[in-house]
Amino acid sequence: MFGITALHRRIDSLERRLRRQEAVMTELARRLDVDVATSDPLAPAAEERRLVAEGESVRAVKHHRERTGSGFIEATEAIKGIEPDTGRGSR
């Protein structure tokens, strides 16, 4: 097993990698003019909102899953969050 010193070195190494990746992501967001503080890649996209508005909730869930890699339950919950309240439940 690893000793405490080896674990500390591994943690330090991972923290350095994380800082580099964060710097790269920050630079990419800047170049693409994306506001990282307010953007949520898992939030429903405009296409998914359109599908829900057209009564195509199943297609919206499928689109969300394909776009985000989310599981069925997570995608369904995201789409249910934008469905208009019809009093009949989801389709």
Secondary structure in CASP SS format (residue, H / E / C, confidence):
PFRMAT SS
TARGET T0000
AUTHOR 0000-0000-0000
METHOD secondary structure of the structure
MODEL  1
M C 1.00
F C 1.00
G C 1.00
I H 1.00
T H 1.00
A H 1.00
L H 1.00
H H 1.00
R H 1.00
R H 1.00
I H 1.00
D H 1.00
S H 1.00
L H 1.00
E H 1.00
R H 1.00
R H 1.00
L H 1.00
R H 1.00
R H 1.00
Q H 1.00
E H 1.00
A H 1.00
V H 1.00
M H 1.00
T H 1.00
E H 1.00
L H 1.00
A H 1.00
R H 1.00
R H 1.00
L C 1.00
D C 1.00
V C 1.00
D C 1.00
V C 1.00
A C 1.00
T C 1.00
S C 1.00
D C 1.00
P C 1.00
L C 1.00
A C 1.00
P C 1.00
A C 1.00
A H 1.00
E H 1.00
E H 1.00
R H 1.00
R H 1.00
L H 1.00
V H 1.00
A H 1.00
E C 1.00
G C 1.00
E C 1.00
S H 1.00
V H 1.00
R H 1.00
A H 1.00
V H 1.00
K H 1.00
H H 1.00
H H 1.00
R H 1.00
E H 1.00
R H 1.00
T H 1.00
G C 1.00
S C 1.00
G C 1.00
F H 1.00
I H 1.00
E H 1.00
A H 1.00
T H 1.00
E H 1.00
A H 1.00
I H 1.00
K H 1.00
G C 1.00
I C 1.00
E C 1.00
P C 1.00
D C 1.00
T C 1.00
G C 1.00
R C 1.00
G C 1.00
S C 1.00
R C 1.00
END
